[in-house]
Amino acid sequence: MSSFVNPHRGWIVGTNGVPFARTTTGGQSWRTIPLPRPLKALLAHHYAIQQLDMVTPHVGWIMLQRPVGENGGVITRFFKTTDGGLTWSNQSVGS
């Protein structure tokens, strides 16, 4: 999936975290971003990245989900970046 904040600046990520990269050239070239440890840990526990939404060049969110049970339930986790995707912090969601 991809998320662009303007025609030149964007990010891509696969559901398994590979690739994870950003561009400032409208996709002509990409720079790989190391996958942060908290995201790696969840991906190792059967989570998949379902959505990437960058709203500014610095701020964005990633949503991960993992199936649970046999009735189609899921566990959802949200992470936020404030530095263009270099680091991500877990976001609590109210009930």
C-alpha positions in Angstrom: 0.0 0.0 0.0 1.1 3.6 -0.4 0.4 7.0 1.0 1.4 10.3 -0.7 1.1 13.7 1.0 1.9 15.5 -2.3 2.9 14.4 -5.9 6.5 14.0 -4.8 6.6 12.7 -1.2 5.2 9.3 -0.4 5.6 6.0 1.5 5.1 2.4 0.6 4.7 -0.7 2.8 3.8 -4.3 2.2 1.4 -6.1 4.5 4.4 -8.0 5.9 6.4 -4.8 6.3 8.5 -5.4 3.1 9.2 -3.1 1.4 9.0 -0.1 3.7 10.3 2.9 1.9 9.8 6.6 1.1 10.3 8.8 -1.9 10.7 12.5 -2.4 10.9 12.2 -6.2 7.3 11.0 -7.0 8.4 7.4 -7.0 11.4 7.7 -9.4 13.6 6.6 -6.5 12.9 5.1 -3.1 14.9 5.0 0.2 14.3 2.0 2.4 13.3 2.7 6.0 14.3 0.2 8.7 11.2 -1.4 10.1 11.0 -0.4 13.8 11.2 -3.1 16.5 7.6 -2.8 17.7 6.2 -3.3 14.2 8.6 -6.2 13.6 7.5 -7.9 16.8 3.8 -7.7 15.8 4.5 -8.9 12.3 6.3 -11.9 13.8 3.1 -12.7 15.8 0.8 -12.9 12.7 -0.2 -9.3 12.4 -0.4 -7.8 9.0 -0.2 -4.1 8.0 -3.7 -3.2 6.7 -3.4 0.6 6.2 -0.8 3.3 6.0 -1.9 7.0 6.1 0.6 9.8 6.1 -1.1 13.1 6.6 1.9 15.4 6.5 5.6 14.7 5.6 6.2 13.9 9.3 2.9 12.6 10.8 1.1 9.4 9.9 -0.5 6.2 11.2 -0.2 2.5 10.5 -3.0 0.0 11.3 -2.1 -3.7 11.9 -4.6 -6.5 12.4 -4.4 -10.1 13.4 -7.2 -12.7 13.1 -8.5 -14.3 16.2 -10.9 -17.2 16.7 -12.9 -18.9 13.9 -15.7 -16.3 13.7 -13.7 -13.6 11.7 -12.7 -11.5 14.7 -9.6 -9.4 14.6 -7.3 -7.6 17.0 -6.3 -4.1 15.7 -3.3 -2.1 16.7 -2.5 1.5 15.7 0.9 3.2 15.6 1.8 6.9 15.0 4.9 8.5 13.6 5.9 12.1 14.0 9.3 11.9 12.2 8.3 10.7 8.7 8.3 7.0 9.5 11.6 6.6 11.3 10.0 5.8 14.7 6.5 4.7 15.6 4.6 4.8 18.9 1.7 2.6 19.9 -1.6 4.5 20.1 -4.4 3.5 22.6 -7.9 3.4 21.2 -10.8 4.2 23.6 -13.6 1.7 23.9 
